[in-house]
Amino acid sequence: MLFITGVATVTPVIIQARDKLPNIVIFFMDDMGYGDLTITGASGYNTPTIDRLASEGMFFTHFYAAQPISSASRAGLITGCYPNRVGISGALMPQGRIGVAPNEETLPEILKTRGYSCGMVGKWHLGHLYPFLPLQQGFDEYLGLPYSNDMWPVDYDGNRVTPASNLPNKLRHPALPLIDGNEKIRELWTLDDQAELTTLYTERAIQFIKKNREQPFFLYFAHSMPHVPLAVSNKFKGKSKQGLYGDVMLEVDWSVQQVLETIEELNLDENTLIIFTSDNGPWFSFGNHAGSTGGLREAKATTFEGGQRVPCIMRWKGVIPRGTVCNQLASTIDILPTLASLTGAELPKKKIDGVNIEKLLYSMNVESPRKYLLYYYGENNLEAIRNDRFKLVFPHEHATYLEAGVDGYPGKIGREHIDLSLYDLRRDPGERYDVKDQYPEVIRLLQSIAEEARLDLGDDLTGQIGLNRREVGYIK
């Protein structure tokens, strides 16, 4: 449930001709769930700065990651495509040799055609080899980790001297590399090392904003937290009633505050669009070190609502009506075409899947240009489809969380099969009651749209070969 106080009735905003391009900041959280903000029901800690963004902007209640897992989700944001269209699936590993193909037109690349300076801090996870790193994908600056912060040769206790003998995959990982530009400047071996990340990212983000204050800029701030292993600086350790997870969320909120205060001090806040969202739902396996779905079904790595529906806030003072709530369907793949429209940039020449949702930003009384959403998982499994109200789930095997872990150690994950099911998300966002027998006409409609998608992109669940999937970048 969403809690925003003081929401006023507003009239649609009429955008006057702008004499300069807006600055753009995207905060992209890692494994933060729908219920992890104060305004969506978090308990034991507060997120006042992020709540303030919502009170000064628009909160999207039906907003979706491109897929419910890291690399795929980020590929959707940066290309405006369903990740399987560009060949990215799952979470890329440090031993992998693939990434987003260099010939894809990315979000920073299209913004640079309009004179933007583009900087990134945080987790990349779209290929760790040189041809795939951010500077080769359109960014002018980068500081961060090339992949997830748990991809290191350290056991779950975060102690490098603890043997990871029962974790053979971890033993194969190198130490976490902190990358500046294209160069590794440091290796991270302990949780104390990781506890510095949020502050390091924030300082670099502020530096980038100050350096580019006289020209339009795009800052992509992809936090490594609250992905496990959780790590927090001493200034927030032990400060929440929700344990380490709450401490981490307090520090994330502080980080957002530092960026916003910098923008305000430079008198840029009236011409800066802020977007705050997450890459997927929480990783329930880690129990008290995981976030909350706010009551949605399952979590990360599933295409149920808890895995893919994420909070999203957009604030642009004087443009987006204050304190408004958008209940229309939208996704991270819609950000690229929307920003292209707002800045006058041309769309990528290759086909994309995102739609321009700019008109949603001006009023809460318009219908979304996005009429349906496809839920993909794995390399190319079409597991569900939804329209504005109904979600049709296709038969498939899926992960289910059986037991929560404690203090950074994972619990048990099982496998289940689900048959064809239909959920009324207006009445049942938790996907608990199958209503397929009541709405045969809805099933026929959604199945027909899904079949068109299979002809386009294919579907491993049905064996359909798609005609328009593209090759992933690969280094031999």
C-alpha positions in Angstrom: 0.0 0.0 0.0 1.2 3.5 -0.8 1.0 6.3 1.8 1.5 9.9 0.6 0.0 12.6 2.7 -1.2 15.9 1.4 -1.9 14.7 -2.1 -3.9 17.5 -3.8 -6.1 17.5 -6.8 -4.2 19.0 -9.7 -4.9 20.1 -13.2 -2.8 18.9 -16.1 0.5 20.8 -16.5 0.9 22.6 -19.8 4.6 22.6 -20.7 5.9 25.9 -22.0 8.7 26.0 -24.5 11.9 25.3 -22.7 15.0 27.3 -23.4 17.3 24.7 -22.1 17.5 20.9 -21.8 16.7 19.3 -18.5 19.4 17.6 -16.4 18.6 14.0 -15.7 19.5 11.9 -12.7 18.5 8.2 -12.4 18.9 6.4 -9.1 18.8 2.7 -9.7 18.7 0.5 -6.6 19.8 -3.1 -6.4 17.4 -5.6 -5.0 15.2 -3.0 -3.3 11.6 -4.2 -3.0 8.3 -2.5 -3.5 7.7 -2.2 0.3 11.1 -0.8 1.2 10.2 2.9 1.4 8.4 4.6 4.2 5.7 5.6 1.8 5.1 1.9 0.8 5.1 0.5 4.3 8.7 0.1 5.5 9.0 -0.3 9.2 12.0 0.1 11.6 13.5 2.9 9.6 12.5 6.0 7.6 13.4 7.2 4.1 12.6 10.9 4.4 14.5 12.1 1.4 13.0 9.6 -1.0 9.6 10.2 0.6 10.1 13.9 -0.2 10.8 13.1 -3.8 7.4 11.4 -3.9 5.7 14.4 -2.2 7.3 16.8 -4.7 6.7 14.5 -7.8 4.8 11.4 -9.0 4.8 7.9 -7.6 4.2 5.0 -10.0 2.3 2.1 -8.5 2.4 -0.2 -11.5 6.0 0.2 -12.6 8.1 -2.8 -13.7 11.7 -3.7 -14.1 12.5 -5.2 -17.5 13.3 -8.5 -15.9 13.5 -9.6 -12.2 17.2 -10.0 -12.2 20.3 -7.8 -12.4 22.0 -7.8 -15.8 18.8 -8.4 -17.8 17.0 -5.6 -15.9 19.9 -3.1 -16.5 20.0 -4.1 -20.2 16.4 -3.1 -20.5 17.0 0.3 -18.9 20.0 1.2 -21.0 18.6 0.0 -24.4 14.9 0.5 -24.1 14.4 -3.2 -25.1 13.2 -6.4 -23.5 16.6 -7.8 -22.5 16.1 -11.0 -24.6 15.9 -8.8 -27.7 19.5 -7.8 -27.1 20.7 -11.2 -25.9 21.2 -10.4 -22.2 19.7 -12.8 -19.6 20.3 -13.5 -15.9 23.2 -12.0 -14.0 26.5 -12.0 -15.9 29.4 -13.6 -14.1 33.0 -12.5 -13.7 34.1 -15.4 -15.8 31.8 -14.5 -18.6 32.9 -12.9 -21.9 29.7 -11.2 -23.0 28.0 -7.9 -22.6 25.7 -5.4 -24.3 26.8 -5.4 -27.9 28.8 -2.3 -28.8 26.5 -1.6 -31.8 23.5 -1.1 -29.6 22.4 2.5 -29.2 22.3 3.1 -25.5 20.6 5.8 -23.4 23.8 7.9 -22.8 24.7 7.6 -26.5 21.4 9.1 -27.7 21.6 11.8 -25.0 25.1 12.8 -26.1 23.7 13.6 -29.5 21.9 16.5 -27.7 25.0 17.7 -26.0 24.7 15.9 -22.7 27.7 15.1 -20.5 27.0 11.5 -19.2 28.4 10.1 -16.0 27.8 6.9 -14.1 28.6 5.7 -10.6 27.9 2.3 -9.1 27.1 -1.2 -10.4 27.3 -1.7 -14.1 26.8 -5.5 -14.7 26.5 -5.3 -18.5 29.9 -6.8 -19.3 33.1 -6.4 -17.3 35.6 -6.7 -20.2 36.9 -3.5 -21.8 34.6 -3.3 -24.9 31.5 -3.5 -22.7 32.4 -1.1 -19.9 30.5 2.2 -19.5 33.0 4.4 -21.3 32.6 2.3 -24.4 28.7 2.5 -24.1 28.4 6.3 -24.1 29.4 7.4 -20.7 32.1 10.1 -20.2 32.9 9.1 -16.7 32.6 6.0 -14.5 33.4 4.9 -11.0 32.0 1.6 -9.6 31.9 -2.2 -9.6 31.5 -4.0 -12.9 29.1 -6.6 -11.5 27.3 -7.6 -8.2 29.0 -7.1 -4.9 28.6 -10.8 -3.9 30.7 -11.9 -6.9 33.9 -12.2 -4.9 35.9 -15.1 -3.3 34.6 -14.5 0.2 32.2 -16.6 2.2 28.8 -15.3 3.4 30.3 -13.9 6.6 32.3 -11.4 4.6 35.6 -12.6 6.0 38.3 -13.3 3.4 40.1 -15.7 5.7 37.0 -17.9 6.0 37.4 -20.7 3.5 34.7 -20.7 0.8 35.3 -24.4 0.2 31.6 -25.2 0.1 31.1 -22.4 -2.4 33.1 -23.4 -5.5 31.7 -20.7 -7.7 32.8 -18.0 -5.2 36.3 -19.5 -5.2 36.5 -18.9 -8.9 35.7 -15.2 -8.6 38.5 -12.6 -8.4 38.6 -9.9 -5.7 35.9 -7.2 -6.4 37.5 -4.6 -8.7 36.7 -0.9 -8.2 36.9 0.6 -11.6 37.6 4.3 -12.4 37.1 4.9 -16.1 38.4 1.7 -17.6 41.1 1.0 -15.0 41.0 -1.1 -11.8 42.1 1.2 -9.0 41.5 -1.0 -6.0 40.5 -4.5 -4.9 37.7 -5.0 -2.3 38.2 -8.0 0.0 36.2 -7.3 3.2 32.8 -5.9 4.3 34.7 -2.9 5.7 35.9 -2.2 2.1 32.4 -2.5 0.8 31.1 -0.2 3.6 33.0 2.6 1.8 31.1 2.2 -1.5 28.0 4.3 -0.9 30.1 7.3 0.3 32.6 6.9 -2.6 29.8 6.7 -5.1 28.1 9.8 -3.6 31.2 11.9 -3.6 31.9 11.1 -7.2 28.3 11.8 -8.2 28.5 15.2 -6.5 31.8 15.9 -8.2 30.3 15.1 -11.6 27.3 17.4 -11.1 29.5 20.3 -10.0 31.8 19.9 -12.9 28.9 19.8 -15.4 26.7 22.5 -13.9 27.0 24.7 -17.0 25.7 22.1 -19.5 23.0 19.5 -19.6 24.1 16.3 -17.8 22.9 12.8 -17.3 23.9 11.0 -14.1 23.2 7.3 -13.8 23.6 6.4 -10.1 23.3 2.7 -9.7 23.8 1.8 -6.0 25.4 -1.5 -5.1 23.1 -1.7 -2.1 20.9 -3.1 -0.7 22.1 -6.2 -2.5 23.8 -8.7 -0.2 26.4 -8.8 1.3 25.1 -5.7 3.1 27.7 -3.2 4.2 27.2 0.2 5.8 29.5 2.9 7.0 30.0 3.7 10.7 27.9 6.8 10.5 24.8 4.6 9.9 25.7 1.3 11.6 23.2 0.4 14.3 21.0 3.4 13.6 17.8 1.7 12.6 15.4 -0.6 14.4 15.4 -3.0 11.3 19.0 -4.2 11.8 21.6 -4.0 9.0 19.1 -3.8 6.2 17.5 -0.7 7.8 20.9 0.8 8.4 21.7 0.4 4.7 18.5 2.0 3.6 19.2 5.0 5.9 22.5 5.4 4.2 21.0 5.2 0.7 18.5 7.8 1.7 21.4 10.0 3.0 23.1 9.5 -0.4 20.1 10.7 -2.3 19.9 13.7 0.0 23.5 14.7 -0.7 22.8 14.6 -4.4 19.6 16.6 -4.1 21.2 19.2 -1.9 24.0 19.7 -4.4 21.5 20.2 -7.2 19.6 22.7 -5.1 22.7 24.6 -4.0 23.6 25.0 -7.6 20.1 26.3 -8.5 19.6 23.4 -10.8 16.6 21.7 -9.1 14.0 23.5 -11.3 15.6 22.1 -14.4 16.4 18.6 -13.3 14.4 15.4 -13.7 15.0 12.9 -11.0 14.0 9.2 -11.4 14.3 6.8 -8.5 13.6 3.1 -9.0 15.0 -0.4 -8.5 16.4 -3.2 -10.7 14.1 -5.9 -9.3 12.4 -7.1 -6.1 14.1 -8.3 -2.9 16.2 -11.4 -2.5 13.9 -13.2 0.0 16.4 -16.0 0.4 18.5 -13.8 2.7 15.8 -13.2 5.3 16.6 -10.3 7.6 19.1 -9.1 5.1 16.5 -8.8 2.4 13.8 -6.2 1.7 10.0 -6.3 1.4 7.7 -6.8 -1.5 4.9 -5.0 0.4 2.7 -8.1 0.2 3.3 -9.0 -3.5 3.9 -12.6 -4.4 7.4 -14.2 -4.4 10.4 -12.0 -5.0 13.6 -11.6 -7.1 14.3 -14.1 -9.9 10.6 -14.8 -10.4 8.1 -13.1 -12.8 5.5 -12.9 -10.1 4.7 -9.3 -8.9 7.2 -9.4 -6.0 10.0 -10.1 -8.4 9.3 -7.5 -11.1 7.1 -4.7 -9.8 9.2 -2.0 -8.2 8.6 1.5 -6.8 9.3 4.4 -9.1 9.3 8.1 -8.3 9.8 10.9 -10.9 10.3 14.5 -9.8 10.7 17.6 -12.0 9.7 20.7 -10.3 7.2 22.9 -12.2 6.6 20.1 -14.7 5.4 17.0 -12.9 2.5 17.8 -10.6 3.4 17.6 -6.9 2.3 14.7 -4.7 0.6 12.7 -7.5 0.1 9.0 -7.9 0.2 7.3 -11.3 -1.7 4.0 -11.4 -0.9 3.4 -15.1 1.3 0.6 -16.5 4.9 1.6 -17.2 8.4 0.0 -17.2 12.1 0.8 -17.1 12.2 0.0 -20.9 10.0 3.1 -21.3 12.6 5.5 -19.8 14.8 5.6 -22.9 12.1 6.7 -25.4 10.6 9.1 -22.9 13.9 10.8 -22.3 14.5 10.9 -26.0 11.2 12.7 -26.4 11.9 15.1 -23.6 15.3 16.1 -25.0 14.5 16.0 -28.7 16.9 13.1 -29.3 16.3 10.6 -32.1 15.3 7.0 -31.1 17.7 4.1 -31.8 17.6 3.0 -35.4 17.0 -0.6 -34.3 13.7 -1.7 -33.0 13.1 -1.1 -29.3 10.2 -2.2 -27.0 9.8 0.8 -24.8 7.1 3.4 -25.4 7.1 7.1 -24.7 5.2 7.8 -21.4 5.9 11.5 -21.3 2.2 12.4 -21.1 1.9 10.4 -17.9 4.2 12.9 -16.3 1.9 15.8 -16.8 -1.4 14.4 -15.4 -2.7 11.5 -13.5 -5.9 11.5 -15.6 -4.5 10.1 -18.8 -4.2 6.5 -20.0 -0.8 4.9 -20.5 0.6 4.5 -23.9 1.8 1.1 -22.6 -1.1 -1.3 -23.2 0.5 -4.5 -22.1 3.7 -5.9 -20.5 5.6 -9.1 -21.3 7.2 -10.9 -18.4 10.3 -12.7 -19.7 12.8 -14.8 -17.6 15.8 -16.9 -18.3 17.3 -16.7 -21.8 13.9 -16.3 -23.5 11.0 -17.7 -21.5 7.7 -15.8 -21.9 6.2 -16.6 -18.5 3.4 -14.0 -18.3 1.6 -11.1 -19.9 -0.5 -8.3 -18.4 -2.7 -5.5 -19.6 -4.0 -2.6 -17.4 -5.9 -5.0 -15.2 -5.3 -8.7 -15.8 -2.2 -10.9 -15.8 -2.1 -14.2 -17.6 0.6 -16.6 -16.4 1.7 -19.3 -18.7 2.7 -22.8 -17.5 6.3 -22.8 -16.3 8.7 -23.9 -13.6 9.7 -21.2 -11.2 11.7 -20.6 -8.0 9.9 -20.4 -4.7 11.3 -19.2 -1.4 11.0 -22.0 1.2 13.1 -20.8 4.1 14.6 -17.4 5.0 18.2 -17.2 5.8 19.7 -15.2 8.8 22.4 -12.6 9.1 23.6 -12.7 5.5 23.4 -16.5 5.0 20.9 -17.7 2.4 17.9 -19.9 3.1 16.3 -22.6 0.9 14.9 -22.1 -2.5 12.7 -24.7 -4.2 11.1 -25.2 -7.6 7.4 -25.3 -8.4 5.2 -25.6 -11.4 2.3 -23.3 -12.2 -0.4 -24.1 -14.7 -2.1 -21.5 -16.9 -3.5 -18.9 -14.5 -5.2 -15.5 -14.7 -5.0 -12.9 -11.9 -7.1 -9.7 -11.5 -4.3 -7.4 -10.3 -6.8 -4.6 -9.5 -8.4 -6.8 -6.8 -5.6 -9.3 -6.2 -2.1 -7.8 -6.6 -0.8 -10.7 -4.5 -1.7 -13.2 -7.3 -3.5 -15.5 -4.9 -6.8 -16.2 -6.7 -6.9 -17.8 -10.2 -9.9 -16.4 -12.1 -9.3 -17.9 -15.5 -12.7 -19.7 -15.5 -14.5 -16.3 -15.1 -12.8 -14.4 -18.0 -12.3 -16.7 -21.0 -12.4 -13.6 -23.3 -9.5 -12.0 -21.5 -7.5 -15.2 -21.8 -8.1 -15.2 -25.6 -7.1 -11.6 -25.9 -3.9 -11.9 -23.9 -2.9 -15.2 -25.6 -3.3 -13.6 -29.1 -1.0 -10.7 -28.0 1.5 -13.2 -26.6 1.5 -15.1 -29.8 2.5 -12.0 -31.7 5.3 -11.5 -29.3 6.5 -15.1 -29.8 6.7 -14.5 -33.6 8.8 -11.4 -32.9 11.1 -12.6 -30.1 10.5 -16.3 -29.8 9.7 -18.3 -26.7 11.8 -21.1 -25.3 8.7 -22.4 -23.3 6.8 -23.1 -26.5 9.8 -23.7 -28.8 8.9 -20.7 -31.0 11.8 -19.2 -32.9 11.8 -15.4 -32.9 12.6 -13.4 -36.0 14.0 -10.2 -34.4 16.3 -11.2 -31.5 19.7 -9.6 -31.8 23.2 -11.0 -31.0 24.9 -10.3 -27.7 28.4 -8.8 -27.7 30.9 -11.6 -27.2 34.7 -11.6 -26.8 36.5 -14.8 -27.8 
